[in-house]
Amino acid sequence: MRGRSTVYCETLSEQHRHTRIGLVIGERRDYSWGLPMKRYIGLGIAIVVAIVTALGIVTAFVRDRGPVPEGFPTPPPEGQGWINLLDEDRNADWKNVTDDKEIFEIADGMLHIFGRSIYPLRYAGYTGEVFGDFDLHIEFKVARRANSGVFLRASGEDPLARGFEVQVLDDHGKRPNKKRSGAIYDVVTPMFNMSRPTGEWNSFDITVRGDEVIVFMNGWRIIHTDFSKMTMPLGKFETPYAELPREGILMLQDHGGEVWYRNILIRRL
């Protein structure tokens, strides 16, 4: 009997030990399961917050859009003093002022920038005269993803530091900012983005008189600014706009994508 009792007791003791081990293992499994659950809960909360934030941004954007003005190109000006820079007898004065690459052609009264590369930046410049104070009418249309600009009072030697750019871009329907159509690039934001859809003609009517610059795009005044107030560097430019030269040449930028220009008329003031 003793032998059986001993064996029985040992068996009970062994079972008890196994049970204890099982409980400990079970507890460990419970703890290890809790960590992933916390991660899943945290991830779920992050996803919900992201969705709510995104919906808020979209809602705010839609509400802020509302109706926007639509403009159309203005007709070329007529009368005394206007010079057509695309007259046939002036074609030879248009040059690539950056290097010897063939970046444009003039045909049928239009200057066509090929837009074959994005960098380096190149410029088709009218080198026949320099201009200080003037009225300018210029029309253009862009291909998809085209990027260009009208540079005024510029220098072929250093166009980014000497002169300023009125932006030309394929960005119809997008909100205005200081790098969109009609902006004085990276410095002055236009009131509206008046650009027409890809392939349609646009117009700029620009007045530059001393430090005053006025830009109309497709019939709407979008900028009226005073460079004399800009005595500190703005945007990416190291030269304050109050210190820009008061005269220079007119240049058209090749920054990738095809662009066509026509009816480039200028009148000295």
DOGU-47063 format. One line per 5 residues: their letters; for each residue y, z, x of N, C-alpha, C, O. Coordinates in steps of 0.001 Angstrom, whole numbers, m for minus. Atoms other than C-alpha are relative to their C-alpha. Layout:
<atoms>
A	Y:Z:X:Y:Z:X:Y:Z:X:Y:Z:X; ... .
</atoms>
This chain:
<atoms>
MRGRS	m1195:0:819:0:0:0:1256:0:860:2246:m678:586; m1171:m30:m877:2326:827:2789:331:m1389:549:1478:m1831:615; m246:1344:m566:1813:m2551:4289:670:m902:m1002:1613:m1623:m675; m605:857:1009:2589:m4268:1028:1435:427:m288:2336:m400:m429; m1360:m478:279:5572:m2026:376:959:m412:1096:2096:m813:848 .
TVYCE	m858:368:m1122:6886:m2693:3826:384:m1462:m69:1536:m1855:113; m266:1439:96:6509:m6376:3388:941:m276:m1149:1855:m1090:m1013; m842:203:1163:8096:m6210:m32:1434:391:293:2379:m324:m42; m1355:m439:m357:11023:m4219:1257:668:m968:944:1852:m1278:807; m569:978:m935:11499:m6632:4083:404:m1270:m731:1411:m1912:m431 .
TLSEQ	m310:1225:754:11366:m9455:1614:1283:175:m785:2125:m722:m826; m1234:m264:734:14030:m7847:m532:1213:m1:926:2268:m567:638; m1085:m43:m972:16108:m7133:2500:381:m1397:456:1563:m1704:606; m257:1375:m440:15746:m10753:3619:743:m778:m1080:1690:m1513:m799; m673:701:1096:16711:m12055:191:1460:432:m127:2364:m376:m339 .
HRHTR	m1364:m525:74:19723:m9756:133:891:m612:1087:2043:m969:842; m753:596:m1103:20786:m11077:3555:339:m1441:m292:1455:m1889:m29; m256:1415:327:20423:m14662:2394:1061:m145:m1077:1901:m1045:m1069; m1002:47:1070:22389:m13887:m701:1404:224:558:2353:m465:183; m1274:m276:m626:25183:m12407:1389:541:m1211:742:1719:m1557:663 .
IGLVI	m415:1210:m731:25194:m15473:3607:488:m1058:m954:1488:m1730:m703; m409:999:996:25367:m17674:547:1362:296:m563:2160:m617:m776; m1317:m354:528:28332:m15745:m793:1106:m300:992:2167:m820:649; m1000:269:m1034:30140:m15959:2498:256:m1483:120:1400:m1928:208; m165:1462:m87:29473:m19672:2707:768:m511:m1202:1633:m1380:m1088 .
GERRD	m719:420:1202:30617:m20026:m890:1468:306:83:2303:m499:m329; m1409:m346:m160:33820:m18193:m106:695:m963:941:1831:m1369:698; m597:948:m935:34435:m20466:2837:233:m1351:m668:1257:m2000:m455; m183:1278:697:33905:m23492:682:1196:59:m947:1950:m905:m1082; m1136:m132:899:36390:m22152:m1814:1322:m95:754:2241:m778:302 .
YSWGL	m1228:42:m783:39049:m21612:870:272:m1406:526:1408:m1878:484; m194:1349:m532:38474:m25034:2424:407:m967:m1089:1118:m1932:m810; m379:876:1119:38839:m26656:m1005:1464:216:m401:2121:m702:m893; m1370:m290:400:42176:m24931:m1592:1034:m754:788:2077:m1118:244; m982:715:m824:43929:m26653:1315:224:m1428:m471:1378:m1825:m632 .
PMKRY	m236:1343:535:43331:m30229:77:702:17:m1343:1551:m833:m1615; m649:m75:1301:44330:m29167:m3413:1499:200:145:2282:m412:m581; m1423:m217:m236:47658:m27891:m2095:669:m1279:481:1792:m1603:95; m569:1267:m482:48168:m31156:m275:168:m983:m1143:1199:m1648:m1243; m70:931:1130:47399:m33168:m3414:1146:362:m933:1875:m503:m1418 .
IGLGI	m1089:m444:875:49777:m31058:m5463:1350:m342:623:2247:m831:m64; m1250:331:m695:52524:m31474:m2834:291:m1478:m26:1428:m1900:m238; m177:1450:26:51945:m35195:m2666:404:m467:m1389:1257:m1343:m1534; m345:369:1375:52079:m35444:m6450:1441:308:m323:2129:m492:m956; m1400:m373:234:55380:m33597:m6571:935:m967:718:1950:m1382:158 .
AIVVA	m842:927:m762:56816:m35853:m3846:78:m1353:m686:1143:m1969:m728; 17:1300:689:55749:m38975:m5763:874:49:m1242:1644:m875:m1503; m811:m133:1212:57315:m37703:m8992:1486:19:345:2289:m640:m316; m1410:m60:m422:60575:m36873:m7196:494:m1380:424:1606:m1780:80; m393:1338:m450:60622:m40322:m5564:209:m938:m1176:1157:m1723:m1185 .
IVTAL	m119:875:1172:60061:m42059:m8917:1262:317:m786:1994:m584:m1194; m1200:m400:741:62770:m40052:m10653:1265:m442:736:2212:m928:118; m1155:415:m798:65198:m40736:m7796:218:m1503:m100:1344:m1964:m291; m104:1462:81:64428:m44468:m7847:513:m439:m1362:1348:m1339:m1451; m470:351:1337:64917:m44627:m11609:1481:318:m161:2221:m419:m812 .
GIVTA	m1416:m350:69:68233:m42851:m11236:877:m1010:702:1940:m1378:202; m760:996:m756:69413:m45314:m8592:87:m1302:m776:1158:m1900:m887; 24:1261:762:68325:m48321:m10674:897:101:m1218:1648:m826:m1520; m833:m181:1191:69979:m46903:m13792:1477:m32:358:2276:m679:m319; m1405:m12:m428:73218:m46220:m11936:460:m1393:381:1582:m1790:68 .
FVRDR	m364:1352:m416:73164:m49718:m10454:224:m889:m1214:1205:m1630:m1285; m112:854:1194:72573:m51377:m13820:1258:342:m775:1974:m547:m1236; m1199:m399:731:75299:m49334:m15470:1259:m457:707:2237:m837:62; m1190:322:m769:77727:m50077:m12646:268:m1504:50:1401:m1933:270; m180:1442:m104:77133:m53813:m12695:966:m504:m1071:2077:m933:m760 .
GPVPE	m847:457:1077:78523:m54721:m16083:394:m1454:179:m146:m2136:1050; m487:1369:m151:80335:m58030:m16560:772:m157:1305:1501:747:1713; m757:301:m1219:81705:m59619:m13391:742:m1310:m205:280:m2171:m954; m769:1237:204:84355:m62330:m13147:m696:m1197:606:m1472:m1071:1553; 525:1261:m527:83419:m65942:m12566:1175:m908:316:2044:m1129:m527 .
GFPTP	m1075:886:m407:85691:m68256:m10634:m511:m1389:309:m1715:m1618:428; 327:1387:m308:85786:m71950:m9890:961:m512:1069:2094:m39:1164; m863:505:m1077:87167:m73925:m6945:1341:m493:m523:1426:m1124:m1576; m1320:507:345:90861:m74625:m7058:165:m1406:578:m454:m1725:1593; m190:1362:m512:92031:m78234:m6590:778:0:1301:1537:932:1568 .
PPEGQ	m769:97:m1252:93401:m79362:m3224:1491:m49:m290:1911:m725:m1230; m1451:3:224:97146:m78719:m2958:615:m1350:359:62:m2113:1152; m724:1235:m274:99619:m81575:m2915:1456:344:317:1925:1444:26; m1412:m203:m287:103179:m81973:m1719:292:m47:1488:m597:m282:2306; m437:110:m1382:105158:m81903:1481:m543:1154:863:m720:2284:409 .
GWINL	377:m1002:m979:103993:m80093:4564:m1485:225:175:m1901:846:1152; 1433:m212:m97:100268:m80146:3914:m631:m991:975:m348:m2188:927; 712:828:m990:98065:m81454:6764:m1490:75:m299:m2056:1163:m403; 1446:53:214:94510:m82571:6116:m695:m40:1361:m635:m1053:2058; 618:m76:m1327:92547:m81457:9177:m1278:m823:106:m1867:m928:1182 .
LDEDR	1173:881:m49:89669:m83747:8212:378:m1470:m176:m478:m2307:m462; m377:1414:m71:91723:m86941:8282:m754:m662:1149:m1050:m23:2159; 779:708:m1026:89884:m89596:10295:678:42:1368:4:139:2394; m692:8:m1293:92571:m89634:12972:21:1373:670:503:1503:1796; 79:m1327:m597:91999:m85915:13564:m1434:422:338:m1654:1510:872 .
NADWK	1406:m375:m214:88207:m85961:13812:m307:342:1453:m1105:1234:1742; 279:m233:m1423:88273:m86116:17600:471:1375:461:36:1853:1509; m491:m1327:m383:90120:m82768:17677:m957:1119:m386:m757:2271:m1; 1010:m994:340:87113:m80990:16191:m1064:17:1092:m1655:m1014:1412; 950:m110:m1110:84864:m79689:18956:m832:1279:m148:m402:2254:m765 .
NVTDD	749:m1235:m210:82100:m77206:19593:684:722:1152:563:313:2307; m803:m681:m1024:84305:m74729:21456:m820:1045:763:m286:1765:1608; 863:m1004:m625:81320:m72601:22540:m789:m557:1171:m808:35:2251; 810:626:m1043:79065:m74931:24542:m116:m1490:m310:672:m2025:m1091; 103:1449:174:77875:m78537:24661:m1064:m396:m1017:m1439:m1567:m1073 .
KEIFE	997:310:1019:75317:m78311:21822:632:m770:m1157:1800:m565:m1487; m473:731:1172:75643:m80693:18888:m270:855:m1234:m1415:980:m1669; 191:m942:1102:76234:m78308:15991:581:m490:m1322:354:133:m2359; m595:472:1253:78161:m80381:13432:248:m1500:80:177:m2113:1145; m448:1383:94:79150:m83828:12251:1068:m87:m1083:1123:744:m1990 .
IADGM	m1007:257:1024:82068:m85189:10256:m282:m1370:m588:m295:m2372:127; 292:1267:682:81269:m87864:7678:409:134:m1459:237:1185:m2075; m391:50:1417:82607:m88852:4267:957:1134:m376:891:1688:m1473; m993:m1023:286:85445:m86368:4543:m536:1421:5:137:2338:m465; 589:m1337:m50:83108:m83415:5128:m420:339:1426:m881:m521:2177 .
LHIFG	516:m512:m1260:82338:m81307:8166:m1283:773:m323:m1265:1764:m1053; 1328:m561:296:78633:m80449:8101:m497:771:1215:m741:184:2270; 590:m826:m1059:77397:m77540:10229:m1510:16:m207:m1992:351:m1289; 1456:146:129:73691:m78031:10932:m715:1338:m161:m1714:1422:m874; 601:m1327:153:72867:m74341:11260:m1419:97:512:m2275:703:m132 .
RSIYP	1374:39:m516:69815:m74876:13445:m426:1293:686:m1621:1529:865; 355:m1248:m666:69979:m71506:15178:973:1093:m421:2100:821:m834; m836:m1141:370:71324:m68018:14501:802:498:1203:1985:817:1083; m656:m443:m1229:72130:m67016:18082:m267:m1001:1110:m1325:m1630:1128; m1313:m658:m32:74105:m67519:20143:923:m546:m1081:732:m1660:m1568 .
LRYAG	m989:469:965:77007:m67750:17733:779:m1162:600:1182:m1127:1763; m773:1164:m446:78760:m71099:17967:1079:m307:m1021:1029:146:m2165; m1166:239:841:82001:m72441:16552:450:m1450:108:567:m2013:1196; m673:1291:62:83373:m75768:15421:1483:284:m169:1904:810:m1199; m1418:m347:20:87066:m75482:16239:894:m1219:m72:609:m2254:531 .
YTGEV	m1017:1049:m2:90062:m77616:15424:955:290:1152:1718:1255:1111; m724:m272:m1245:91690:m77888:18834:1312:m760:108:1999:m663:1126; m1205:829:m79:94568:m80235:17986:1288:800:m5:2280:371:584; m1215:m812:105:97078:m77454:17215:m386:1462:m141:m1518:1795:m491; 158:m1410:323:97512:m73711:17033:900:299:m1194:1906:m372:m1422 .
FGDFD	m737:m355:1209:98759:m72029:13876:290:1491:12:m540:2305:418; m410:m1397:92:100661:m68803:13337:48:462:m1436:m903:1070:m1926; m125:m300:1427:101946:m68325:9782:m263:m1272:m788:267:m2334:m465; 411:1225:696:100444:m70706:7256:m632:325:m1349:m1037:1456:m1618; 871:34:1180:98872:m71450:3890:m1185:m897:339:m1016:m1941:969 .
LHIEF	1205:782:m266:95292:m72727:4083:m808:m151:m1281:m1064:822:m1991; 972:270:1061:93118:m74378:1460:m1237:m593:663:m1138:m1521:1466; 1237:491:m589:89477:m74919:2368:m1125:150:m1029:m1210:1161:m1726; 1126:m23:937:86383:m75744:318:m1307:m56:780:m1381:m663:1849; 1286:m60:m706:82763:m75101:1258:m1142:206:m988:m948:709:m2095 .
KVARR	1233:m345:714:79211:m74944:m24:m1061:340:1037:m1035:m158:2163; 989:m515:m942:76235:m73240:1556:m1407:m330:m480:m1669:m447:m1677; 1418:97:297:72516:m73813:1750:m574:1408:m112:116:2392:153; 651:m1301:166:70047:m71019:1086:m5:762:1328:m361:212:2370; m32:m923:m1130:70473:m68066:3490:1007:m385:1090:926:106:2216 .
ANSGV	m993:413:m1003:73406:m69729:5248:996:1122:255:1289:1942:m615; m975:m996:m435:75884:m67608:7163:1043:m717:848:711:m1367:1839; m1072:663:m734:79261:m68865:8347:1269:832:m183:1216:1961:m673; m1261:m701:163:82907:m67888:8391:1157:m864:448:1000:m1740:1299; m1230:697:m365:86464:m69196:8623:779:931:922:1237:1993:499 .
FLRAS	m715:m811:m992:88107:m67858:11804:1429:m515:122:1662:m1716:257; m1416:346:m9:91903:m67789:11884:711:697:1154:347:1801:1558; m732:m479:m1184:94375:m67291:14744:m989:347:1113:m848:1366:1788; 1124:m314:m882:91283:m67472:16915:144:m672:1358:1025:m1499:1590; 86:586:m1329:90429:m68333:20489:m1452:m349:273:m2347:468:53 .
GEDPL	1356:389:m338:87390:m70286:21579:m590:823:1121:m1810:944:1231; 481:m795:m1129:87177:m68099:24666:m551:1351:m448:m1487:1869:161; 447:m1309:456:86749:m64865:22704:295:137:m1496:1195:885:m1878; m329:36:1427:86629:m65472:18935:m142:1334:m711:560:1579:m1692; 207:m1265:696:85385:m61996:17995:1110:1008:285:1389:1875:m543 .
ARGFE	m1049:m949:m362:88175:m60148:19802:1394:m550:m264:2356:207:m400; m1304:618:233:90975:m62642:19233:m106:m880:m1237:m686:m1965:m1191; 123:706:1262:91305:m63758:15642:m778:846:m989:m1328:1889:m635; 749:m721:1025:89736:m62651:12379:m756:m995:m869:m428:m2180:m915; 922:853:747:87042:m63992:10077:53:317:m1491:27:1481:m1890 .
VQVLD	234:m111:1431:86937:m64607:6339:m1439:m471:m234:m1779:m1620:49; 1445:225:37:83226:m64416:5556:m409:m1079:m991:111:m1158:m2104; 654:1009:834:81216:m67334:4163:m1499:299:47:m2085:384:1126; 1374:m477:27:77722:m66398:2998:m687:m453:m1285:m44:m626:m2320; 791:251:1203:74934:m67289:593:m334:1349:m629:m1336:1971:m276 .
DHGKR	210:m1325:591:75228:m64164:m1557:478:62:m1445:971:1096:m1895; m441:43:1402:76002:m65243:m5124:m625:1142:m800:m1826:1399:m708; 482:m1041:898:75734:m62379:m7611:m164:1365:623:m496:2321:m78; 149:m1296:m647:75647:m59595:m5034:1326:747:m2:2398:149:m91; m1205:m822:53:78077:m56706:m4989:837:m196:1258:285:m418:2336 .
PNKKR	m859:204:m1173:81090:m57029:m2675:m115:1145:990:m287:2300:602; m184:m999:m1050:81254:m55212:634:690:m685:1160:1043:m1860:1063; m818:536:m1088:82959:m55721:3973:m721:m1040:838:m169:m1511:1833; 719:1049:m701:80277:m58189:5132:m438:m1113:m943:m1222:m1982:m561; 370:1011:983:79969:m60290:1987:1100:m1055:m126:2147:m964:516 .
SGAIY	m909:1146:147:81719:m63481:882:1425:450:m306:1655:1312:m1155; m1408:m281:225:85498:m63354:1062:535:1189:751:1748:1398:787; m458:m1158:m768:85613:m60212:3189:696:m447:1276:364:m1490:1840; m435:115:m1388:87705:m59986:6304:m1034:792:776:m1034:2023:770; 1310:m506:m396:84495:m59403:8133:52:1361:684:732:1556:1691 .
DVVTP	219:m1355:m519:83583:m55756:8749:1256:853:4:1271:1937:589; m1264:m754:m6:87162:m54631:8108:535:217:m1414:856:1349:m1778; m589:m102:1336:88391:m55375:4551:m995:m514:m1040:m1497:m1633:m932; 914:364:1084:86203:m55431:1428:762:m722:m1108:1812:m245:m1537; m673:693:1103:87131:m57988:m1257:m166:759:m1312:m1107:1535:m1477 .
MFNMS	76:m644:1303:87803:m56813:m4794:m1223:m465:m777:m1887:337:m1434; 1174:563:665:85106:m59138:m6161:m727:m919:971:m135:m1438:1918; 736:1070:m677:82355:m61321:m4761:6:m1195:m940:m711:m1212:m1941; m198:1142:883:83363:m64646:m6260:m826:m1223:400:m573:m2323:m93; 739:1159:m499:80825:m66855:m4486:m801:m670:m1110:m1351:m8:m1990 .
RPTGE	770:803:935:79201:m69637:m6469:m1457:m78:472:m1747:254:1621; 1402:123:m422:75424:m70271:m6445:m186:m991:1143:663:m1849:1389; 341:886:m1111:73787:m72014:m3511:152:m1459:m415:m306:m1867:m1482; m152:1431:257:74741:m75682:m3322:1218:m369:m812:1497:m1555:m983; m1215:293:756:77926:m75352:m5408:1222:246:887:1196:1078:1794 .
WNSFD	m1210:m101:m807:81419:m75748:m3998:796:1258:m340:849:1698:m1488; m896:m1144:99:83722:m72790:m3408:1333:m375:643:1429:m1369:1363; m1286:219:m669:87359:m72581:m2364:598:1326:459:466:2354:m206; m889:m1059:m467:89502:m70250:m291:1420:m547:m11:1660:m1686:389; m1424:263:m187:93285:m70239:m577:558:1228:711:632:2313:133 .
ITVRG	m334:m1119:m880:94562:m68074:2255:1442:m136:471:1871:m1210:891; m1351:m57:m548:98092:m67056:3198:22:1020:1129:m410:2161:960; m156:m889:m1148:98775:m65568:6622:1468:m63:414:1974:m1108:825; m1430:m61:m341:102337:m64430:7257:254:1315:730:238:2382:115; m159:m1232:m767:102984:m61957:10060:m1282:819:m67:m2358:341:291 .
DEVIV	1159:m886:140:100673:m59004:9386:m626:m65:m1389:m1643:582:m1638; 480:74:1379:100151:m59899:5732:m1050:m1110:m140:m843:m2235:315; 1070:972:251:96917:m61650:4713:m401:93:m1465:m722:1171:m1965; 400:85:1405:96138:m62785:1161:m1116:m1029:m108:m1013:m2129:435; 1139:909:172:92821:m64360:178:m300:m154:m1484:m536:823:m2195 .
FMNGW	500:351:1325:92037:m66115:m3080:m1333:m713:191:m1455:m1582:1055; 1280:705:m23:88425:m67172:m3665:m306:m500:m1401:m382:275:m2354; 293:630:1287:87653:m69610:m6459:997:424:m1082:638:675:m2232; m1073:m255:952:91002:m68862:m8068:353:1447:m214:1329:1731:m909; m244:m1424:192:90850:m65054:m7909:499:627:1302:m59:392:2374 .
RIIHT	m462:m724:m1183:92868:m62905:m5539:m961:1156:268:m1146:2038:m571; 1009:m1007:m321:90297:m60766:m3773:433:909:1154:m133:1987:1337; m495:m822:m1116:92226:m59463:m723:1509:m178:124:2025:m1293:47; m1414:6:m372:95836:m58544:m37:179:1196:930:205:2340:478; 9:m1090:m967:96127:m56520:3132:1101:m159:1037:1738:m1206:1146 .
DFSKM	m1071:m61:m993:98501:m55555:5914:m601:465:1324:m968:1631:1468; 601:m337:m1289:97202:m55664:9490:822:1022:785:286:1705:1659; m833:m920:m776:100143:m53611:10750:m436:1457:m179:m138:2304:663; 492:m1359:238:98513:m50505:9238:m1250:306:815:m1626:1467:972; 1299:m164:m664:95330:m51066:11230:211:197:1495:m105:m677:2302 .
TMPLG	m354:m282:m1386:96428:m49432:14462:m1148:608:793:m1013:881:1985; 1193:m519:m680:92964:m48096:15270:m1123:m1021:m155:m1100:m1825:m1087; 1132:921:153:89727:m50019:15863:m732:258:m1323:m938:1406:m1716; 737:m99:1254:87874:m50739:12614:m1267:m837:90:m1321:m1830:815; 1258:731:m39:84329:m51890:11995:m575:m21:1403:m536:980:2118 .
KFETP	629:111:m1328:82601:m53153:15106:971:m485:1071:583:m664:2226; m943:628:m912:85769:m54478:16714:793:1049:782:1304:2015:216; m706:m938:m861:87356:m52702:19653:1513:m185:m61:2267:758:181; m1437:279:55:90751:m54378:19216:559:350:m1367:87:m202:m2361; m637:m261:1298:92928:m52878:16447:607:m1289:m558:1190:m2079:184 .
YAELP	m501:1244:586:93896:m55613:14012:1524:m104:71:2069:m1204:m18; m1463:57:m182:97565:m54664:14423:376:m651:1320:1518:m1072:1507; m271:567:m1319:97250:m55966:17981:m561:m1416:169:m525:m1957:1275; 538:1352:m118:95640:m59337:17211:1111:m1003:295:2265:m775:m66; m999:1038:m258:97407:m62489:18420:605:m529:m1292:m44:m528:m2337 .
REGIL	m707:510:1178:99948:m63973:16029:m204:m1493:m204:329:m2065:m1155; 320:1408:205:98664:m67506:16492:m1305:m323:718:m1749:401:1609; 1258:432:m602:95506:m69365:17396:m527:m1212:m751:162:m1784:m1596; 575:1182:640:93182:m72139:16321:m856:415:m1193:m1171:1590:m1378; 901:m200:1131:91062:m72518:13197:m1407:m381:441:m1612:m1436:1042 .
MLQDH	1376:268:m397:87312:m72306:13734:m935:294:m1168:m645:1131:m2022; 1036:m197:1012:84212:m72523:11537:m1273:428:712:m1731:m240:1638; 1127:m605:m727:81253:m70388:12543:m1339:m617:m394:m1583:m933:m1559; 1403:367:198:77654:m71534:12955:m840:1238:304:m1052:1595:1463; 809:m1211:m148:75531:m68437:12335:m1355:m175:m688:m1989:800:m1090 .
GGEVW	1299:285:603:72445:m70145:10915:134:m481:m1434:878:95:m2228; m39:555:1349:71886:m72249:7805:1073:m1059:m137:2131:m977:487; m938:1116:170:73611:m75415:6677:1202:396:m855:1078:1108:m1852; m1244:m222:732:77215:m75282:5512:812:m1292:57:855:m1974:1081; m855:1177:60:79521:m78068:4390:1423:442:m339:1628:1285:m1211 .
YRNIL	m1410:m274:250:83339:m77933:4504:714:m1312:m336:391:m2368:208; m813:1168:350:85831:m80323:2920:1396:469:m401:1638:1663:m576; m1373:m291:441:89513:m80525:1935:593:1198:754:1011:2191:158; m597:m1046:m834:90722:m78413:4849:1473:m371:194:1816:m1187:1049; m1430:317:m24:94473:m78490:4264:786:1238:405:519:2340:m73 .
IRRL	m780:m1110:m518:97014:m76336:6077:1488:m360:m22:1861:m1513:195; m1450:187:41:100788:m75891:5752:654:1154:734:401:2321:435; m694:m1034:m765:102972:m74039:8207:1047:683:m891:1635:67:m1780; m1018:m778:730:105245:m71305:6854:1153:377:950:2108:1030:531 .
</atoms>
